[in-house]
Amino acid sequence: MTATLTPPGTEPTAPVRAPSPLLTELRRGLGPWAGAAVALTLLLTMYGKAPGWQARWSDATNMLHVAAGLLGGPLALAAGCWQGGRDRRRRTVDLWESVPRPPLRRVLVAAAPSALWPAAGVLLADAVCLLATWPYVSGGRPFLELLAADVVAVGALGALGHVAGRVVRWRLTAPLLGIVGYVGLAVATYAESAARWLGPAAEHQSFWDRPVWWFGPVSMAWTAGLALTALLAYGLRPARLRPIALVPLAVAVAAAGLILRLPADQGPWRPDPALARQVCDDGTPQVCLTALDQNLLPEVSAVLAPLNARLRGLPGAPVRWVAGPYGPTRPGDVELPDAAEDATRGRLTRPDVYLNSAVTWLFSDTCEPGDGTGPNARRASDIHLAVSEWLAPTPADYGPDPTAALPYIERLRAKTPAGQRDYLARYLGANSCHPDEVPVP
């Protein structure tokens, strides 16, 4: 029996641990650059359209969803494909085959950067945009389950691209796969069947809806199942083990079957009564917005206050101004324009334009075919414009030219307050679709 002698004055050193193969793969190659490219692409896209999504969770979530699927997905496909062909380009395939590890483990370790880095890029962009939205929203919540499904979908596309890069021995496969992926994902969004909801970039525009609870997890099972099927089919050795890949394929097919049962137009989205709930001020007439936009209520009430002062107590005047997906629900309700469309980061950008639009909506009637004609049609049109200009002048850079209505505007301004109220009561009581009934100031 021999003993190991240690020279005097020295301490035995601990054995150096070899770095994990997974961590080594994650740090090298195209993976980190792919993740950075995905994050930067999504953030620049979102930044260019920031005024349009920073006031509602639904807007932010929908735009992130479309950007991740339509831009991040093809990038992940192309980057994964290029990463998958790395060993063949370097002529190190035989070296990898000699490593004493199972083939499937080698494939999974090599494919990890192709899947994880683009997914991390999407996750970073989601976090930044949600933090940028948080100070301005009124109600609701971000659809985190859908954003998580987007992260999984982009990671799955990266893994599929990696397998394609290993199988196809052509240098132009990566850019062509990215182009084909973009075109395919874009075309899928216009499909008129439920198949459009299988794609990771399907768009939804209603602000007062929420997705059914199971759609996010099922979407993850669909995309992740396809990617895992490809990885197992390629990496399992010997060939008799490859039927194991049918398990994730069955999961993906079952998930796709559930998604295909959704309505083609509505998909997984359902009305959310909590978001559409009316929140009203205590004015007369009342101003009511939905809970989704309740932070805008004080500002909208202030903008409508001068108009309400003129309308208050008149027969035919609004009892409530209401905004929302369902329109007026009581007698005396008048629909308001969507305040969020005229707002930027939770503030009305052009109060004068919003007030003018509200007056236009107040005096807009649904006329039958053939109405609005006759010898007095032009005069009635000028009077309609004059009343709108008198109550809410059109901004100089917006709306029609009020020159033709100037004589009637001057007559209205020259009346006493009592005369103005008397005329406004007669105007509100008239049928604007019949020119002969429109009173002349």
Disulfide bonds with the S-S distance in Angstrom:
Cys280-Cys288 2.03
Cys367-Cys433 1.88
